Each structure stands twice: as C-alpha cells, then as structure tokens.
Amino acid sequence: MTEELDYAVVRRFRDFEVRRYPEFAVVECVERGDFGSAGNRAFGPLFRFISGDNSAGRSIAMTAPVLQQSSEAGEHRVAFVMPAAMDAASVPEPRSGRLRARAVAEHDMAVRRFSGSWSERRMAEQARALADAMRREGLMPSGEVTFARFDPPWKPGFLRRNEVMIALREPVRVG
C-alpha cells in the first residue's frame, strides 16, 4: 500500500473540495519542454533518488501523489512527496545536482478529482473547470496550478486517480 499525502477536508463544494495540507517535504526536479516529456524526464532522477541515489545511500518509500507544476516560461517542476515521518531536515541530500529537497508550508488547496489521461490538454481542461468553480464560490487563487498523479503509467486511464489543485490566497473557514 502506497502512503498518500495527508490532508484534512475543510469544506466540500459541488464539484471540488478545499483541503488543508500540513507541512511536508518534497524532492523536486525542474525540466523544460512540453508537459508530458518534462514529467517523464524528471521521473528518472527522482526515482533514482528514492532508490538510494542520495547522501545516505538508502531507499525511501514511494508515496503518492507525484506533483507537477508548469510555468508560463515552459518549465515544469516535478516533485516526489517524502513519507510523512520525514521532514525537510531529515531528507538525505540528493546526489544529482538536478534535484533539490525543500519543505512545503501548511496551506489550503482547492482540489478537483478526475480520472483519465495525463495529457496536457486534459489537465488544462480540469484546471479551467476548477478555476471557474472557485470563482463561482468566491475563492481567490494564489500561485500556480498543481497536477497530482496517484497511479503508475501502466494503469488503464479510466482507473487512474488524478487531481488538479490550486492554492488559496486565504484560508477557508471550516463549513
């Protein structure tokens, strides 16, 4: 069973929910290019890191989801979430200069869950739908859209769990 990033549901809306994520650690890689190939290129060094290519020479359990953010400059930040028992200070130093470990502070995210492919077009459609739903509910975004992939690439698309996430400018009251 793969460990998943912990969160608490703060509020549910018709077609999305707001979640509060506690502080967690990631190891990330930045790649240029199109959405799909950048994600594929980043996966290799990240997987090698959790397989022992780190300063401690130890394996780290795979967790879910794999996170990806895209910038307008054509850069894609792909991150593996570290196990909950590991804070940023206890993450071994990556041996690859392409990777960096960092802490992600506690934050609220609007999240829309969907199944299907990981294509850039599909992810963009879901991001637009979430942004529209947030506007309808009077929620203000903060920062880039994050795409979350929970399943391996060999799992049939209709069975895949995917999420699109947008950070909120202000915390949402429990409701």
DRENKOLDO-96542 format. One line per field, with one value per residue: residue number from 1; x, y, z of N, C-alpha, C in turn; residue in one letter. Coordinates in steps of 0.05 Angstrom, whole numbers. Example, Ala and Ser with C-alpha at 12.3 -4.5 7.8 and 13.67 -1.06 7.14 Angstrom:
2
n: c(1  2)
neast: c(264  257)
nnorth: c(-114  -45)
nup: c(156  142)
caeast: c(246  273)
canorth: c(-90  -21)
caup: c(156  143)
ceast: c(264  258)
cnorth: c(-66  1)
cup: c(156  157)
res: c(A  S)
# end
This chain:
175
n: c(1  2  3  4  5  6  7  8  9  10  11  12  13  14  15  16  17  18  19  20  21  22  23  24  25  26  27  28  29  30  31  32  33  34  35  36  37  38  39  40  41  42  43  44  45  46  47  48  49  50  51  52  53  54  55  56  57  58  59  60  61  62  63  64  65  66  67  68  69  70  71  72  73  74  75  76  77  78  79  80  81  82  83  84  85  86  87  88  89  90  91  92  93  94  95  96  97  98  99  100  101  102  103  104  105  106  107  108  109  110  111  112  113  114  115  116  117  118  119  120  121  122  123  124  125  126  127  128  129  130  131  132  133  134  135  136  137  138  139  140  141  142  143  144  145  146  147  148  149  150  151  152  153  154  155  156  157  158  159  160  161  162  163  164  165  166  167  168  169  170  171  172  173  174  175)
neast: c(17  13  37  -1  -3  -21  -81  -133  -202  -231  -275  -330  -351  -396  -369  -316  -266  -241  -179  -136  -69  -17  49  99  151  187  222  249  250  267  246  250  208  154  94  84  132  170  153  162  219  236  221  257  309  286  264  310  334  300  310  359  400  425  452  452  451  406  343  280  212  163  114  48  15  50  74  63  80  70  102  93  138  153  176  175  160  171  154  169  134  156  157  111  136  184  216  236  288  308  311  353  410  405  443  445  453  410  367  329  316  261  219  149  104  48  -16  -76  -115  -154  -186  -196  -219  -207  -211  -174  -132  -64  -54  -31  -71  -118  -107  -105  -158  -184  -161  -181  -236  -235  -215  -258  -300  -280  -282  -337  -351  -328  -274  -205  -149  -80  -18  12  -21  -26  -14  -34  -14  -33  -26  9  38  22  -28  -96  -125  -179  -183  -147  -128  -129  -113  -127  -101  -106  -75  -99  -111  -127  -141  -195  -256  -278  -332)
nnorth: c(-24  43  100  159  230  268  301  347  353  414  440  422  430  434  412  407  406  437  431  424  421  395  417  390  350  352  325  352  364  405  413  430  441  404  388  331  303  329  314  259  258  280  242  198  215  228  179  149  175  162  109  102  135  178  220  189  139  107  72  102  101  99  148  177  234  242  305  360  422  474  527  591  601  554  516  458  436  380  337  290  270  265  211  216  213  238  298  361  371  320  294  259  287  300  266  279  339  360  356  379  385  406  441  444  491  490  494  515  484  485  430  387  325  274  224  189  207  234  277  341  373  352  359  415  428  409  442  493  484  478  528  561  542  556  612  619  606  647  643  659  647  629  630  578  526  460  394  329  263  198  145  89  91  47  33  29  86  101  82  111  156  224  291  361  419  480  531  570  639  658  625  578  579  527  487)
nup: c(0  -19  13  22  13  69  90  110  100  91  72  31  -36  -93  -139  -124  -71  -11  17  74  78  117  136  93  63  1  -56  -113  -184  -239  -304  -374  -431  -464  -428  -419  -435  -402  -351  -355  -362  -314  -278  -276  -250  -200  -184  -180  -137  -93  -94  -72  -90  -59  -7  39  19  21  11  -1  13  -39  -49  -56  -81  -144  -158  -203  -230  -277  -310  -343  -371  -393  -360  -319  -256  -222  -170  -118  -63  3  52  108  158  151  155  123  141  151  103  60  27  -42  -92  -144  -180  -205  -173  -116  -46  -6  42  44  64  111  80  46  -5  -64  -93  -146  -166  -215  -267  -318  -374  -372  -404  -428  -449  -425  -370  -370  -383  -337  -299  -315  -305  -249  -234  -252  -220  -170  -174  -179  -127  -98  -84  -80  -121  -110  -135  -176  -215  -191  -211  -195  -193  -181  -195  -228  -294  -325  -309  -330  -362  -348  -297  -268  -216  -212  -196  -196  -170  -135  -100  -45  -34  16  79  86  121  164  143)
caeast: c(0  29  29  -11  0  -42  -95  -159  -222  -240  -302  -338  -368  -409  -351  -288  -265  -218  -164  -114  -46  3  76  110  176  188  247  238  267  256  252  239  196  126  84  87  160  183  146  176  247  241  215  282  326  271  262  337  338  286  321  384  419  424  476  451  451  384  318  258  187  148  89  31  18  72  63  75  71  81  103  89  164  159  189  157  171  160  162  161  129  171  140  103  155  208  213  256  315  317  313  381  418  406  469  442  451  384  346  332  296  251  195  125  90  20  -31  -102  -116  -179  -178  -216  -210  -217  -197  -167  -104  -47  -46  -31  -98  -137  -100  -112  -187  -192  -152  -200  -260  -231  -214  -285  -315  -270  -293  -365  -354  -315  -248  -184  -126  -54  3  9  -37  -11  -27  -26  -17  -32  -24  31  30  10  -56  -114  -133  -205  -179  -127  -137  -114  -125  -117  -101  -98  -72  -118  -99  -134  -152  -224  -268  -290  -360)
canorth: c(0  67  122  183  256  272  327  348  367  437  446  410  445  417  397  407  409  452  414  436  403  403  419  365  352  342  327  361  368  424  406  447  425  401  377  302  294  340  297  234  262  285  218  181  223  227  151  140  187  145  81  102  154  201  221  167  113  90  73  116  90  115  158  189  234  256  332  374  449  484  556  602  600  527  499  441  427  353  331  267  276  246  199  234  212  252  327  370  369  292  284  258  305  287  265  293  368  368  353  393  379  430  439  458  500  484  511  506  480  476  406  374  298  264  201  191  210  255  295  369  384  342  373  443  429  406  467  514  477  484  558  571  534  573  639  617  605  670  636  671  630  640  613  561  502  436  370  307  237  178  117  84  95  23  30  40  113  104  75  129  178  248  315  387  433  508  542  592  663  659  600  576  570  500  491)
caup: c(0  -21  31  8  27  88  89  123  83  105  62  5  -54  -112  -156  -114  -42  -1  36  88  78  137  124  84  48  -26  -71  -138  -208  -258  -332  -394  -453  -462  -403  -416  -435  -379  -329  -358  -358  -285  -262  -273  -227  -175  -176  -171  -110  -72  -95  -58  -101  -42  11  59  5  30  -4  11  2  -58  -38  -76  -110  -157  -163  -225  -235  -302  -311  -370  -384  -404  -341  -304  -230  -215  -143  -103  -35  20  72  129  181  143  150  104  152  152  76  52  5  -68  -105  -170  -179  -217  -152  -90  -25  7  57  34  88  112  62  36  -34  -77  -106  -163  -173  -240  -277  -346  -383  -361  -425  -422  -455  -404  -345  -373  -381  -309  -284  -321  -291  -221  -231  -256  -196  -148  -178  -172  -97  -87  -73  -96  -124  -103  -145  -199  -213  -186  -220  -177  -206  -160  -205  -247  -322  -337  -301  -351  -357  -335  -269  -256  -199  -217  -184  -202  -144  -136  -73  -39  -23  44  89  85  147  164  139)
ceast: c(18  19  20  -7  -25  -55  -121  -178  -233  -269  -306  -356  -379  -390  -321  -290  -240  -205  -142  -92  -26  30  86  135  174  217  237  260  253  265  239  226  166  119  91  116  176  178  160  206  254  238  240  299  312  269  289  343  325  296  349  406  417  447  476  453  428  359  297  232  174  122  73  19  45  60  78  63  85  81  99  116  172  174  168  172  157  171  152  157  143  151  135  123  181  203  236  284  326  318  343  386  418  435  468  438  425  362  351  309  287  226  173  109  61  4  -58  -102  -145  -170  -201  -205  -222  -201  -190  -138  -90  -39  -48  -59  -118  -132  -109  -143  -196  -184  -172  -227  -258  -230  -242  -302  -306  -282  -322  -370  -340  -288  -226  -159  -100  -33  -6  -10  -18  -27  -16  -33  -14  -25  -1  21  17  -18  -74  -124  -159  -204  -160  -141  -118  -128  -112  -121  -92  -97  -90  -103  -103  -145  -183  -234  -280  -320  -374)
cnorth: c(25  88  146  208  261  299  324  363  389  443  433  428  425  400  399  409  426  435  431  414  413  406  391  371  340  341  332  364  387  416  426  429  423  385  347  294  305  323  270  237  266  260  201  190  222  198  141  151  169  116  80  120  180  199  199  140  95  94  88  106  110  123  169  214  244  283  345  402  459  515  566  602  573  509  483  431  402  345  305  277  255  234  218  235  228  281  336  367  340  279  283  277  289  287  280  323  378  367  372  385  405  424  455  465  491  504  498  505  473  452  394  347  289  239  206  197  233  276  324  381  376  356  402  447  427  430  490  509  484  514  570  566  551  601  640  618  628  664  647  653  645  621  596  537  478  412  346  281  216  150  114  86  71  18  42  67  117  96  93  150  201  271  340  404  462  519  566  615  665  633  602  567  542  504  468)
cup: c(0  -2  14  26  44  83  104  104  101  97  35  -10  -75  -128  -149  -84  -35  20  49  89  100  123  116  68  20  -36  -100  -159  -227  -286  -351  -416  -450  -437  -399  -416  -412  -354  -330  -353  -328  -268  -256  -250  -200  -165  -167  -143  -89  -73  -83  -68  -85  -22  32  46  12  12  13  -2  -17  -45  -62  -64  -118  -165  -187  -228  -260  -301  -340  -385  -395  -386  -326  -279  -223  -188  -133  -74  -18  41  95  153  175  139  132  115  152  124  68  28  -22  -79  -132  -166  -191  -196  -129  -72  -13  23  43  59  87  94  55  6  -42  -94  -121  -172  -199  -248  -307  -351  -369  -382  -416  -427  -433  -378  -347  -371  -352  -292  -290  -306  -262  -217  -233  -231  -172  -150  -170  -142  -83  -75  -92  -97  -116  -115  -169  -194  -208  -196  -204  -191  -184  -169  -225  -276  -335  -329  -322  -343  -342  -306  -254  -239  -204  -202  -195  -177  -148  -107  -70  -26  7  54  88  112  144  161  127)
res: c(M  T  E  E  L  D  Y  A  V  V  R  R  F  R  D  F  E  V  R  R  Y  P  E  F  A  V  V  E  C  V  E  R  G  D  F  G  S  A  G  N  R  A  F  G  P  L  F  R  F  I  S  G  D  N  S  A  G  R  S  I  A  M  T  A  P  V  L  Q  Q  S  S  E  A  G  E  H  R  V  A  F  V  M  P  A  A  M  D  A  A  S  V  P  E  P  R  S  G  R  L  R  A  R  A  V  A  E  H  D  M  A  V  R  R  F  S  G  S  W  S  E  R  R  M  A  E  Q  A  R  A  L  A  D  A  M  R  R  E  G  L  M  P  S  G  E  V  T  F  A  R  F  D  P  P  W  K  P  G  F  L  R  R  N  E  V  M  I  A  L  R  E  P  V  R  V  G)
# end
